[in-house]
Amino acid sequence: MRISRLLVCIVVLIGPVAASQGAEAPFHFEVPEGQNLNYFLRDGAVAAHLLLRSGTAPRMLVAFPAGNSGVGLWFGPEQPAAPQWVVNASPAARVEKDASGRTLYGITFEASVAAHGLVPKQAVLSSIRVLRDYQSLGTIPAEVATPAQVAGKTVTWSRNRLDGAPGYRLSLQVTDGTVAADGRISAGADGRIKLRVTALSGERPLTALAGQTLLRTTQVADERAADTLTYLSYREKFLAGSWRFDTYFGRDTLMSMRLLMPTLAPQAIEAGLRSVVARLSDDGQVAHEEGIGEFAVLTHKKESGSLSDRPVFDYAMIDGNYLLAPVLARYLLDDPVGKSRAASFLRSDATLGGGAGISLGQALIRNLRLLVTNTARFSSEPRYHNLISLKPGHKTGQWRDSEDGIGDGRYPYDVNAVLVPAALDATSRLVSAGLLDPFMTPADRKSFDTAGAAAKVWRERAPGLFDTTMDAGHARSAIEAYASQIGVSATAALSSVGNNPVSFHAISLNAAGKPVPIIHSDETAALLFGTPDPAALDRAVQTVMRPFPLGLLTDAGMVVANPVFADDALKAKFTNHAYHGTVIWSWQQAQFASGLERQLARKDLPPAVTEHLLAAQQSLWQVIGAARSMQSSELWSWSFANGRYQVAAFGASGADADESNAAQLWSSVYLAVRPPARAKSAP
C-alpha cells in the first residue's frame, strides 16, 4: 500500500510533464472497502477496475470505462467457509488480439483464496449495465450467455460483441489447484487456490485527462480524491463512478463540475460541460445516463431488431434540466478563466464525436427555452399543481433515484424550491451578460427577459409549500419511539427539541400536494445555489445539524434522510440499509460544506446567524474527518454501539440494498471543498 501510494503521489506531481509529452504516466491505487478489494489501474490505452468480493458469495469483476464494459465471474454458494481473496500480483496492463486479429485491452493479475473449492456459478461478459443487473436481479439476457471452455488448467469465457465487434475475454489459469471438466476448481495440497487471471474488452479506449489538462495545480491536498478523479476523467466525458456507473451521468457531471470548479483546469471543466450540452435532447432536456456499447446493441435489438450501437439516452430525470444553467453561469460569468473563454466555448461544436453540427450556444438555448416554458405556469399561478413534477409513470426524477427515494412523492423539494429559481436567475444573468446574443431569436429574448421576475416568484412561493411543523410534544414522542425502534440513543435529540415546535421542509409533496414528512439533506442545496434570507438560512442549517434521530447529524456523518415523523410504512423504506435511507452520501456533505462557506461570505447576516453557521461548519468538518477513509466512496452506512455511531461500508451487510462504488465522481470534490482554517477536521 505504501509503495502504491508513493507511486500515485509521484504520478500526480509529474502529470503535467507527461501530458505535455502526449502520454500519461501509469498509475494505480487500491481501496479496501468492507468485503470488497478494489484495484484501479490506468496505463496507456488500458483503464480497468478490479473488484474481488470475499465472503459467502465470492466474485471477481473487472470494469472498463471503455464502452462501459466488463467481465465478471460469480461463484456458487457451495463454500465450506467465507473465502477471503488475497492479491498476489497487482493488476498490470495487458493487450492481446482476438481470433480475428483485433485488439483487446485489459489487465492480468494473480489472486489466491483459502478454500477447498470454487464453483463458477455465472460468468457475465457484456456491458456494465448487464453485470449490474445480474448482481441485483440474478438474470442476464440469453444472448450474452457465454459457456466456459476448459483446456488443461485454464478456464476461459470469450465471445464477440452481439453486433460482431470485438468483444470480451475472461481467462483463469489455475497455478495452484486442479480444474475439473465442468470448470470446478479444487485447492492444491496447501489448501489454497491460486489463479492467474486475464480480463479483456474490445471496446474503444477513452482519452484520459491528466496533469495540466485536469487540474489547475499539481499540489493536491487529498490524495484519495485525486486518485478517484483522475481515474474517472476523460476528454469524452467524466464517469459517474466505478464499478457500477462507468459512463456519463448528467446530474453527476454537473454537480461535480460545480463543486470542483476552483480546482479543475478549464479544459476539464469544458469537457464536462460539453459532454452534457452535447447530449441534450432536441427539446433541451439533459440526459441522465447514456446506454453505449453492448447495452445499446441490446436495446436496439429489443426495440427494432437492429444491431446498432448508436447511443441510447435516458431523459427520465428532471433535475438536470434545472442544474445546467446555474453551473454554466458559474463558469462563464463568475470564473475569471471561464469568462475569458466563454464566447469561444459557446461557439464550439456540440455534436458528439465532432463534425458539422450545432454550436454549444445553440444547444444551450434549447435548454433555456424548456426551462422558461416549464416554469411559466407556477410563475403565473403559484400553486402546488403547477410545480415541476416527476414525469408520468416514473417514481424517480432527481438524485434520490431509487424507487422510494422521495417517499412516493411527486414534487421533489430540491428541484422546485432550489434548482428552478437558481436556473431562472442564471438564465437572466446569461442574457444580461450578452453571451447568448449570437444564438437567440427575438422571441427567445422576449421570453428570457421574464426569467428574473419568474425566479423571484419561485424563490418566494415554492419553499413554503413544503413547510412541515411538529409541536414539541409530538416531536419528543416520535423521537423516543423511533430511537427505540432502530436501537439508537434519543438523549441528544430530545435535549435539542426543548419546548419549541420543530419545522422543516418536506422531502417532497405527494400527488395531492401533501408534504411527505421526511427530514432530508436537500435543505443544503439552497446554501450552494441560493441566497436564503437570514431566518430561512438559520432554519435550514438548524434542521440539518440537529442530532439524529431528530436531525441528520451522527458521529459517522450526515445522513441524507430521517423518517422520524413519517408513518411506519415509510420508516420501513428509509433504513440504514436503503440506498437513499438513513445513510451518508459523501457529496451531500461536500455540498453542505461548500454552501456554508458560500453563505459565510455574505455581508448581510446578523451576528447570531453567522455564529450558528460557524458552529455548524466546525461540527460538519469534524464528522467529515471522522469518516475520511470513506470520503471518495459513493455512500456508507452506520452501526450504533456503546453510545456512538460507527462507519459501516454500504454493501457489507446482506441487508443492504446494493453496494457502494469505491470511486465516485462527485465524492472526489474534496479536492476543491476544503476545511477553512477555522474549522479543524478530525484526524
GUTI-285832 format. One line per 3 residues: number of its first residue (from 1); for each residue x, y, z of C-alpha. Coordinates in steps of 0.1 Angstrom, whole numbers, plus 5000, padded with zeros to 4 digits. Layout:
REM GUTI-285832
NUM) X,Y,Z  ...
END
This chain:
REM GUTI-285832
1) 5000,5000,5000  5028,5025,5009  5045,5018,4976
4) 5012,5022,4957  5005,5055,4974  5040,5067,4967
7) 5036,5059,4931  5004,5078,4929  5020,5109,4946
10) 5048,5108,4920  5023,5105,4892  5003,5135,4904
13) 5035,5155,4905  5048,5145,4871  5014,5146,4854
16) 5018,5179,4837  5051,5168,4822  5036,5136,4809
19) 5007,5154,4795  5029,5179,4777  5046,5149,4760
22) 5013,5134,4750  5013,5105,4774  5001,5100,4809
25) 5023,5082,4833  5008,5049,4845  4991,5050,4879
28) 4972,5027,4902  4956,5028,4936  4938,5004,4960
31) 4906,5008,4980  4897,4981,5005  4860,4986,5015
34) 4841,4961,5036  4844,4927,5019  4855,4943,4986
37) 4891,4947,4974  4893,4974,4947  4923,4979,4924
40) 4923,5007,4899  4948,5009,4870  4952,5034,4841
43) 4981,5027,4818  4982,5039,4782  4951,5027,4765
46) 4941,5005,4794  4918,5016,4822  4904,4990,4845
49) 4889,4985,4879  4893,4951,4895  4869,4941,4923
52) 4873,4910,4944  4845,4902,4967  4852,4879,4997
55) 4826,4862,5019  4800,4836,5014  4792,4847,4978
58) 4827,4854,4963  4831,4870,4929  4856,4887,4907
61) 4847,4915,4884  4867,4938,4861  4850,4970,4849
64) 4863,4990,4819  4855,5027,4812  4858,5018,4775
67) 4823,5012,4763  4811,5009,4800  4820,4972,4796
70) 4831,4945,4820  4836,4908,4827  4826,4892,4859
73) 4825,4857,4875  4802,4848,4903  4809,4817,4923
76) 4783,4794,4937  4773,4790,4973  4790,4757,4979
79) 4816,4771,5002  4826,4755,5035  4835,4789,5049
82) 4837,4825,5038  4867,4827,5014  4889,4858,5016
85) 4907,4869,4985  4944,4878,4985  4960,4896,4956
88) 4994,4881,4950  5003,4902,4919  4987,4935,4913
91) 4969,4942,4880  4991,4950,4851  4980,4963,4817
94) 4975,4937,4790  4969,4940,4753  4960,4909,4732
97) 4944,4900,4699  4912,4882,4694  4907,4853,4670
100) 4902,4879,4641  4934,4898,4650  4915,4927,4666
103) 4929,4944,4697  4916,4937,4732  4926,4958,4761
106) 4927,4948,4798  4946,4935,4827  4963,4905,4842
109) 4967,4898,4879  4973,4869,4903  4950,4861,4933
112) 4945,4833,4957  4919,4822,4982  4919,4796,5011
115) 4891,4773,5000  4886,4737,4993  4870,4746,4960
118) 4854,4773,4939  4824,4765,4917  4818,4790,4889
121) 4782,4799,4890  4778,4825,4863  4802,4844,4840
124) 4789,4876,4826  4808,4894,4798  4790,4924,4784
127) 4780,4960,4793  4784,4970,4830  4746,4976,4828
130) 4742,4939,4823  4766,4930,4851  4749,4954,4873
133) 4715,4938,4866  4729,4904,4872  4743,4915,4906
136) 4710,4929,4917  4685,4906,4899  4704,4874,4892
139) 4694,4873,4855  4711,4881,4822  4698,4883,4786
142) 4700,4849,4769  4720,4864,4740  4750,4872,4762
145) 4753,4839,4779  4788,4826,4774  4799,4789,4780
148) 4831,4781,4797  4859,4764,4778  4882,4742,4798
151) 4917,4734,4785  4941,4718,4809  4942,4740,4840
154) 4927,4771,4822  4891,4781,4821  4881,4807,4795
157) 4850,4826,4787  4852,4845,4754  4829,4860,4728
160) 4824,4888,4703  4800,4916,4710  4765,4908,4697
163) 4770,4930,4666  4802,4913,4657  4825,4940,4671
166) 4855,4930,4692  4841,4915,4724  4853,4902,4758
169) 4875,4876,4773  4880,4863,4808  4906,4836,4815
172) 4915,4818,4847  4947,4799,4848  4949,4777,4879
175) 4985,4779,4891  4978,4760,4924  4950,4735,4923
178) 4931,4715,4898  4903,4720,4873  4875,4695,4866
181) 4859,4691,4831  4829,4712,4842  4851,4741,4854
184) 4851,4733,4891  4883,4744,4908  4898,4724,4937
187) 4926,4735,4960  4961,4723,4959  4979,4705,4987
190) 4984,4737,5007  4946,4742,5009  4947,4773,4986
193) 4936,4780,4951  4959,4803,4932  4948,4819,4899
196) 4964,4840,4871  4935,4860,4856  4933,4879,4824
199) 4903,4902,4817  4899,4920,4784  4875,4941,4764
202) 4875,4951,4728  4856,4985,4733  4874,5016,4721
205) 4895,5032,4748  4887,5067,4761  4911,5096,4760
208) 4925,5103,4795  4925,5137,4811  4956,5142,4833
211) 4981,5167,4846  4976,5202,4834  4945,5193,4814
214) 4928,5180,4845  4939,5201,4875  4950,5238,4878
217) 4977,5228,4902  4998,5197,4909  4997,5204,4947
220) 4967,5182,4958  4955,5182,4994  4936,5150,4992
223) 4954,5121,4976  4924,5097,4975  4902,5123,4959
226) 4929,5129,4933  4931,5092,4926  4894,5089,4922
229) 4890,5120,4900  4919,5110,4877  4906,5075,4871
232) 4871,5089,4862  4882,5118,4840  4883,5116,4801
235) 4881,5141,4773  4849,5125,4760  4831,5125,4795
238) 4836,5121,4832  4825,5087,4845  4799,5088,4874
241) 4815,5061,4894  4831,5027,4893  4823,4999,4892
244) 4786,5003,4886  4784,5036,4867  4814,5037,4844
247) 4799,5061,4820  4783,5095,4816  4756,5107,4841
250) 4744,5142,4835  4735,5152,4870  4767,5138,4885
253) 4788,5156,4859  4771,5190,4865  4773,5188,4903
256) 4809,5176,4902  4818,5205,4878  4802,5230,4902
259) 4820,5218,4933  4853,5210,4916  4854,5242,4896
262) 4881,5260,4917  4905,5231,4912  4897,5218,4877
265) 4917,5230,4847  4895,5249,4822  4899,5221,4796
268) 4884,5197,4821  4855,5219,4831  4847,5225,4795
271) 4850,5188,4787  4824,5181,4814  4801,5208,4804
274) 4803,5200,4767  4795,5164,4774  4762,5175,4790
277) 4752,5200,4764  4762,5177,4735  4737,5151,4749
280) 4707,5174,4752  4676,5162,4736  4661,5182,4707
283) 4638,5199,4731  4666,5207,4756  4664,5180,4782
286) 4696,5170,4800  4704,5133,4795  4706,5114,4828
289) 4725,5084,4815  4738,5070,4783  4735,5034,4771
292) 4765,5026,4749  4785,4995,4738  4766,4963,4740
295) 4739,4978,4762  4730,5000,4732  4730,4969,4709
298) 4707,4950,4733  4683,4980,4735  4681,4984,4697
301) 4677,4947,4692  4648,4946,4716  4631,4977,4702
304) 4637,4974,4665  4655,4942,4658  4686,4960,4646
307) 4722,4955,4660  4730,4992,4661  4754,5005,4687
310) 4740,5041,4684  4740,5055,4720  4707,5055,4738
313) 4700,5084,4761  4677,5083,4792  4658,5116,4797
316) 4636,5104,4826  4652,5126,4852  4641,5162,4857
319) 4667,5178,4880  4695,5180,4854  4672,5203,4833
322) 4675,5229,4860  4711,5223,4871  4727,5231,4837
325) 4722,5268,4836  4734,5276,4872  4766,5256,4866
328) 4773,5271,4832  4767,5306,4846  4791,5299,4875
331) 4819,5291,4850  4811,5315,4822  4803,5345,4843
334) 4820,5340,4878  4852,5322,4870  4877,5346,4856
337) 4893,5320,4832  4858,5308,4822  4847,5343,4815
340) 4877,5349,4792  4869,5317,4773  4831,5320,4773
343) 4825,5333,4738  4847,5307,4721  4833,5279,4742
346) 4797,5287,4732  4807,5289,4696  4823,5255,4696
349) 4806,5224,4681  4781,5205,4703  4779,5174,4681
352) 4791,5141,4698  4822,5130,4681  4827,5163,4663
355) 4815,5171,4628  4793,5198,4613  4766,5203,4639
358) 4751,5230,4660  4771,5251,4684  4771,5247,4722
361) 4753,5281,4724  4726,5270,4701  4721,5238,4720
364) 4720,5257,4753  4692,5279,4740  4671,5248,4737
367) 4675,5240,4774  4667,5276,4784  4635,5275,4763
370) 4625,5243,4781  4633,5259,4814  4612,5291,4808
373) 4583,5271,4793  4581,5245,4821  4582,5272,4849
376) 4557,5296,4834  4525,5282,4850  4538,5284,4885
379) 4551,5319,4879  4516,5329,4869  4497,5308,4895
382) 4520,5297,4923  4500,5266,4935  4514,5231,4941
385) 4499,5215,4910  4520,5239,4889  4552,5228,4904
388) 4577,5206,4885  4565,5170,4889  4582,5137,4882
391) 4573,5125,4847  4541,5104,4844  4548,5068,4850
394) 4581,5075,4869  4588,5072,4906  4622,5089,4903
397) 4634,5121,4888  4662,5136,4909  4693,5124,4927
400) 4674,5102,4951  4667,5080,4922  4657,5047,4940
403) 4621,5038,4939  4615,5051,4975  4639,5080,4973
406) 4614,5108,4979  4589,5088,4998  4565,5082,4969
409) 4562,5119,4964  4556,5136,4930  4571,5171,4935
412) 4607,5170,4948  4618,5197,4972  4652,5204,4957
415) 4640,5208,4921  4612,5232,4929  4625,5252,4959
418) 4661,5254,4949  4671,5244,4914  4643,5261,4894
421) 4648,5296,4909  4686,5292,4905  4681,5282,4869
424) 4659,5312,4862  4683,5335,4879  4712,5320,4858
427) 4692,5325,4826  4686,5361,4834  4723,5366,4841
430) 4735,5349,4810  4711,5370,4789  4722,5403,4806
433) 4758,5395,4800  4752,5393,4762  4767,5359,4759
436) 4736,5345,4743  4731,5373,4718  4745,5353,4688
439) 4722,5324,4694  4688,5339,4705  4659,5348,4683
442) 4637,5379,4691  4611,5355,4706  4638,5340,4728
445) 4649,5374,4741  4613,5383,4749  4608,5350,4767
448) 4641,5350,4786  4636,5386,4798  4608,5372,4821
451) 4633,5348,4838  4643,5372,4866  4608,5380,4877
454) 4598,5343,4875  4628,5334,4897  4615,5358,4924
457) 4581,5341,4924  4596,5306,4927  4620,5316,4953
460) 4594,5333,4975  4564,5309,4970  4577,5274,4963
463) 4596,5266,4996  4566,5274,5017  4545,5247,5000
466) 4569,5221,5016  4567,5236,5052  4561,5210,5079
469) 4558,5217,5116  4556,5193,5146  4547,5206,5181
472) 4573,5198,5208  4552,5171,5225  4546,5152,5193
475) 4583,5156,5183  4595,5142,5216  4571,5112,5214
478) 4581,5105,5178  4618,5107,5187  4616,5083,5216
481) 4596,5057,5196  4618,5059,5166  4651,5057,5186
484) 4638,5027,5204  4627,5011,5171  4661,5014,5154
487) 4682,5009,5185  4699,5043,5190  4701,5068,5218
490) 4674,5096,5219  4691,5117,5246  4708,5143,5224
493) 4679,5146,5200  4654,5151,5229  4675,5177,5245
496) 4677,5197,5213  4639,5199,5210  4632,5220,5241
499) 4597,5234,5241  4597,5247,5206  4579,5233,5175
502) 4601,5215,5150  4599,5229,5115  4615,5217,5083
505) 4608,5213,5046  4593,5180,5035  4614,5159,5011
508) 4585,5161,4985  4548,5167,4980  4526,5138,4971
511) 4501,5139,4942  4476,5157,4964  4501,5184,4974
514) 4505,5170,5009  4541,5172,5023  4559,5139,5028
517) 4573,5144,5063  4609,5132,5059  4638,5154,5071
520) 4664,5155,5044  4698,5169,5034  4685,5186,5003
523) 4680,5216,5025  4717,5222,5020  4713,5228,4982
526) 4698,5262,4990  4731,5272,5006  4750,5263,4974
529) 4726,5276,4948  4706,5303,4965  4707,5333,4989
532) 4681,5325,5016  4670,5352,5039  4688,5350,5072
535) 4659,5334,5091  4654,5307,5064  4691,5301,5063
538) 4693,5297,5100  4664,5273,5100  4678,5252,5072
541) 4712,5248,5090  4695,5240,5123  4673,5213,5106
544) 4704,5195,5093  4726,5199,5123  4703,5186,5150
547) 4714,5153,5163  4699,5122,5147  4672,5109,5151
550) 4657,5145,5152  4681,5160,5126  4707,5144,5104
553) 4740,5146,5123  4757,5114,5135  4793,5105,5145
556) 4795,5087,5112  4784,5116,5091  4753,5135,5079
559) 4725,5110,5069  4706,5121,5039  4671,5112,5052
562) 4654,5109,5085  4618,5094,5087  4613,5101,5124
565) 4580,5119,5117  4568,5096,5089  4544,5067,5092
568) 4555,5031,5098  4553,5022,5061  4578,5050,5052
571) 4600,5042,5081  4604,5007,5068  4616,5021,5035
574) 4641,5046,5049  4665,5025,5069  4703,5024,5071
577) 4702,4996,5045  4683,5016,5019  4702,5033,4991
580) 4687,5067,5000  4676,5060,5035  4694,5069,5068
583) 4728,5066,5051  4756,5090,5044  4764,5102,5009
586) 4798,5118,5006  4789,5145,4981  4759,5157,5002
589) 4783,5166,5030  4806,5183,5004  4776,5203,4991
592) 4768,5214,5027  4804,5224,5034  4807,5244,5002
595) 4773,5260,5008  4783,5270,5043  4815,5287,5031
598) 4795,5305,5004  4769,5318,5029  4796,5329,5053
601) 4810,5352,5027  4778,5372,5028  4778,5407,5045
604) 4741,5408,5054  4739,5381,5080  4731,5390,5116
607) 4759,5381,5141  4738,5353,5157  4732,5336,5123
610) 4769,5339,5114  4778,5322,5148  4754,5294,5141
613) 4769,5288,5106  4804,5288,5120  4794,5263,5147
616) 4778,5241,5120  4809,5243,5099  4831,5232,5127
619) 4808,5203,5136  4804,5192,5100  4841,5191,5093
622) 4846,5170,5124  4823,5143,5112  4837,5145,5076
625) 4871,5139,5091  4859,5111,5112  4849,5091,5081
628) 4878,5102,5059  4886,5066,5048  4852,5065,5031
631) 4853,5100,5017  4857,5092,4980  4832,5063,4981
634) 4797,5067,4969  4779,5063,5003  4782,5044,5035
637) 4761,5033,5064  4765,5030,5102  4761,5009,5132
640) 4754,5020,5168  4772,5007,5198  4784,5020,5232
643) 4766,5053,5226  4783,5061,5193  4777,5057,5156
646) 4803,5038,5137  4810,5038,5099  4799,5007,5080
649) 4806,5001,5044  4774,5000,5023  4770,4966,5008
652) 4790,4948,5035  4757,4937,5051  4734,4912,5033
655) 4705,4935,5043  4719,4964,5022  4700,4972,4991
658) 4732,4974,4969  4768,4981,4973  4787,5014,4971
661) 4810,5024,4943  4846,5026,4957  4853,5055,4933
664) 4825,5081,4928  4830,5113,4908  4811,5137,4930
667) 4828,5122,4960  4861,5134,4947  4851,5171,4952
670) 4871,5173,4984  4900,5183,4961  4882,5217,4960
673) 4860,5216,4991  4885,5220,5019  4881,5229,5056
676) 4889,5265,5063  4915,5272,5089  4888,5280,5115
679) 4872,5245,5110  4895,5218,5122  4886,5183,5109
682) 4891,5152,5129  4923,5132,5121
END
